[in-house]
Amino acid sequence: MAKIIINHEKVKNIEEIVKICPFNALEIVDNKLEINSGCKMCKLCVKKGPEGVFEFEEDQRVEINKDEWRGITVYVDHHEGDIHPVTYELIGKAREMAAKINHPVYCVFIGSNIKDKCDKLLSYGVDEVFVYDSEEFKNFRIEPYTKAVENFINNIKPTIMLVGGTTLGRSLAPRLAARFKTGLTADCTILDIQENTDLDQIRPAFGGNIMAHIHTPNNRPQFATVRYKIFSAPQEVEDPKGKVTLCNVDKKELISNINVLSTKPKTREVGLEDAEVIIVASRAIKKQEDMDMIYKLADVLDAQVAGTRPLIESGWIDAKKQIGLSGRTVKPKLIITCGVSGAVQFVAGMQGSDYIVAINQDEKAPIFDVAHVSLVGDVYEIVPKIIEKIEQNQLEMAFTVEE
Ligand SMILES: Cc1cc2nc3c(=O)[nH]c(=O)nc-3n(C[C@H](O)[C@H](O)[C@H](O)COP(=O)(O)OP(=O)(O)OC[C@H]3O[C@@H](n4cnc5c(N)ncnc54)[C@H](O)[C@@H]3O)c2cc1C
């Protein structure tokens, strides 16, 4: 890591020097100039400070041998052996990338009494599942789980680690990346691989206004988290050939400061992510009472109702029903957007939907760029017409007439 060094013997006017830093990272401690944790490494002090006081020192970069790191690994996210579907989606992406560089696909599976759950992973075409099955892993506790994955990485040296962007994954992946002093890109929306095994990690940045392309060229493994429903689960293979390898970590290494006294299962809500049909309300809906029209449409299509951020902010819809960059990512079979403009931050959360029907009175609305069916007109006229047609059992007509 790079650092900034202070040559104290060259410091003359200490009060003036501390003013240089716009982040207040320079301070006087016991009459001595110090750099605190507010330092952003902007190097302004080096450029603007008195000559010779500050020096920027970059560590010598140690070249890694990329050939020593083989395999794309998916961390198996589960609760008591019940595997989270994001795991299968990541296996699909891992297989696709592994085929390009001729690497194997691995899973690392940590828990208690989980050995017999490996068949499902193998059925998705995984080459090898590394299982850490022990009483110590009964409940997720960050320290022992980190230790097990650390053990796996040290032994197998995978070039990539893919982790679901779940509550658990978001806790585990950064800790591991820090332990291996390597990069982690959170919430990737696109992943690809280069011939030299560098991972192309693409995700929206700066409020969704740009797509950042991130690489980790000098470190291994490369960590990425991906939210549920970004990728699709692959087809199961007919004749799985992968194998299961049991692994162990010395119990002395599995010390935790967390003692789980009891656990209470939370009843799983059917979230937006699971909906097959979604109706999206937007700022085009003028009054809260008008939401009845949206709920009616949802009712006849057996759909869930979601909203754009302004609607959530108005309090008309629960925050869990927000679609987009700062909300949920969905991939339903059908999504009908009612007056949504199609801001990038919204589209980022739904563009993978199978069939997108968009209603907007502005024919230039960006939502039409991703829509399969574009209905240009007033949402207050079109939605009742769709409801009427569906009630008359003319679902297909509802769209073809207005197309
Ligand atoms: C960091 C950041 C994160 C964000 N995250 C999210 C997010 O997760 N989700 C999200 O939704 N937004 C998010 N936003 C906000 C986003 O930029 C947009 O402001 C928002 O999506 C717009 O919502 P809207 O389409 O309802 O409203 P508007 O953009 O105001 O669009 C209203 C649309 O309604 C149409 N219209 C009006 N009346 C009618 C009518 N009678 N019939 C038909 N059409 C009509 C108009 O033509 C217009 O296109 C985020 C913004 C930032 C900066």
The ligand as a Gaussian input file, in Angstrom:
#p B3LYP/6-31G(d) Opt

LIG

0 1
 C      -28.401000       7.464000      -6.641000
 C      -29.809000       7.351000      -7.163000
 C      -30.456000       6.139000      -7.016000
 C      -31.759000       6.000000      -7.493000
 N      -32.396000       4.806000      -7.348000
 C      -33.627000       4.642000      -7.870000
 C      -34.282000       3.386000      -7.796000
 O      -33.779000       2.409000      -7.223000
 N      -35.509000       3.282000      -8.348000
 C      -36.151000       4.336000      -8.972000
 O      -37.269000       4.160000      -9.478000
 N      -35.549000       5.525000      -9.049000
 C      -34.324000       5.716000      -8.509000
 N      -33.737000       6.935000      -8.580000
 C      -34.535000       8.050000      -9.110000
 C      -34.561000       8.067000     -10.643000
 O      -33.469000       8.814000     -11.106000
 C      -35.848000       8.719000     -11.187000
 O      -36.000000       9.994000     -10.610000
 C      -37.107000       7.924000     -10.924000
 O      -36.959000       6.574000     -11.321000
 C      -38.258000       8.547000     -11.718000
 O      -39.458000       7.940000     -11.375000
 P      -40.748000       8.099000     -12.286000
 O      -40.507000       7.428000     -13.587000
 O      -41.898000       7.641000     -11.448000
 O      -40.931000       9.673000     -12.431000
 P      -40.521000      10.718000     -13.555000
 O      -39.129000      10.517000     -14.017000
 O      -40.923000      12.046000     -13.043000
 O      -41.422000      10.331000     -14.790000
 C      -42.794000      10.479000     -14.834000
 C      -43.220000       9.994000     -16.215000
 O      -44.631000       9.909000     -16.223000
 C      -45.069000      10.230000     -17.523000
 N      -46.475000      10.626000     -17.365000
 C      -46.967000      11.645000     -16.627000
 N      -48.312000      11.621000     -16.649000
 C      -48.662000      10.567000     -17.412000
 C      -49.906000      10.008000     -17.786000
 N      -51.067000      10.525000     -17.375000
 N      -49.908000       8.926000     -18.584000
 C      -48.757000       8.370000     -19.019000
 N      -47.543000       8.846000     -18.679000
 C      -47.513000       9.933000     -17.874000
 C      -44.162000      11.327000     -17.978000
 O      -44.124000      11.381000     -19.387000
 C      -42.836000      10.898000     -17.371000
 O      -42.082000      10.135000     -18.301000
 C      -32.426000       7.100000      -8.111000
 C      -31.746000       8.298000      -8.270000
 C      -30.462000       8.425000      -7.793000
 C      -29.757000       9.728000      -7.992000

